Amino acid sequence: MYIQLGMATMPMEFEWDANKAKSNRVKHGIRFEDAVLVFDDPQHLSQQDRIENGEYRWQTIGVVHGIVVILVAHTIRFESGNEIIRIISARKADRKERSRYEHG
């Protein structure tokens, strides 16, 4: 099931672990500060991936900086009328993921 979150009217906030962000940048070359921009892509696709430690894990794929298709793994929770998105990892989409994004 795919859900488009970009049209949501609820304010989004982002959070992440600083050490995880640093290791992600070293491993994948993507900063979490840039990864959050995937949610600005009006065509981004979100898919529930799995449940881990009692929380739903999501994958969102979209364009960042107009050229790079990336996949962001994250969780979502709601607090005080805000959508809180915790970034877990971000990387360039592989060929199959890119095709899924490009062809819906």
C-alpha positions as CSV (number, residue, x, y, z in Angstrom):
1,M,0.0,0.0,0.0
2,Y,1.3,3.4,-0.9
3,I,0.4,6.6,0.9
4,Q,1.2,10.1,-0.4
5,L,2.0,12.2,2.7
6,G,2.9,15.3,0.7
7,M,-0.6,16.6,0.7
8,A,-1.0,16.4,4.4
9,T,-2.2,19.5,6.2
10,M,-0.7,18.5,9.5
11,P,2.7,20.2,10.3
12,M,5.7,17.8,10.0
13,E,8.6,17.8,12.3
14,F,11.8,15.8,11.8
15,E,14.2,14.2,14.2
16,W,17.1,11.8,14.2
17,D,20.0,10.4,16.2
18,A,23.1,12.5,15.5
19,N,25.4,9.5,15.5
20,K,23.2,7.7,13.0
21,A,23.1,10.8,10.8
22,K,26.9,10.9,10.8
23,S,27.3,7.2,10.0
24,N,24.7,7.5,7.2
25,R,26.5,10.4,5.6
26,V,29.8,8.4,5.6
27,K,28.1,5.2,4.3
28,H,25.6,6.6,1.8
29,G,26.8,10.2,1.2
30,I,23.4,11.7,2.1
31,R,22.8,14.1,5.0
32,F,19.6,13.7,6.9
33,E,19.1,17.5,6.5
34,D,18.8,16.8,2.8
35,A,16.9,13.6,3.2
36,V,13.9,15.4,4.8
37,L,13.4,17.2,1.4
38,V,12.0,14.0,0.0
39,F,8.8,14.9,1.7
40,D,8.6,18.2,-0.3
41,D,8.4,16.2,-3.5
42,P,4.7,16.3,-4.4
43,Q,5.1,12.9,-6.2
44,H,6.9,11.1,-3.3
45,L,5.7,7.6,-2.5
46,S,5.5,6.1,1.0
47,Q,5.2,2.5,1.8
48,Q,4.9,0.7,5.2
49,D,7.9,-1.6,5.3
50,R,7.7,-3.6,8.5
51,I,7.1,-3.5,12.2
52,E,10.3,-3.4,14.4
53,N,10.3,-3.1,18.1
54,G,6.6,-2.3,18.1
55,E,6.8,0.6,15.7
56,Y,5.9,0.8,12.1
57,R,8.8,1.4,9.7
58,W,8.2,3.3,6.5
59,Q,10.1,3.8,3.3
60,T,9.6,7.0,1.3
61,I,11.0,7.6,-2.1
62,G,11.2,10.9,-4.0
63,V,13.3,13.5,-5.6
64,V,15.7,15.8,-3.7
65,H,17.3,18.9,-5.2
66,G,15.4,18.1,-8.4
67,I,17.7,15.3,-9.5
68,V,18.4,12.7,-6.9
69,V,15.9,9.9,-6.2
70,I,16.4,8.8,-2.7
71,L,14.8,6.3,-0.3
72,V,14.3,7.4,3.3
73,A,13.6,4.8,6.1
74,H,11.6,6.4,8.9
75,T,9.0,6.1,11.6
76,I,5.9,8.4,12.1
77,R,4.2,9.4,15.3
78,F,1.7,12.1,16.2
79,E,2.1,14.6,19.1
80,S,0.2,17.7,19.9
81,G,-1.3,18.0,16.4
82,N,2.1,17.5,14.7
83,E,3.4,14.6,12.6
84,I,6.9,13.7,13.9
85,I,9.0,11.8,11.4
86,R,12.2,10.1,12.8
87,I,14.7,9.5,10.0
88,I,16.5,6.2,10.4
89,S,18.5,6.1,7.1
90,A,18.7,7.6,3.7
91,R,20.4,6.5,0.5
92,K,20.1,6.7,-3.3
93,A,17.4,4.5,-4.6
94,D,18.4,1.4,-6.5
95,R,17.3,0.7,-10.0
96,K,14.1,-1.2,-8.9
97,E,13.1,1.5,-6.4
98,R,13.8,4.3,-9.0
99,S,11.6,2.5,-11.5
100,R,8.8,2.2,-8.9
101,Y,9.0,5.9,-8.3
102,E,9.1,6.8,-12.0
103,H,6.3,4.5,-13.0
104,G,4.1,4.8,-9.9
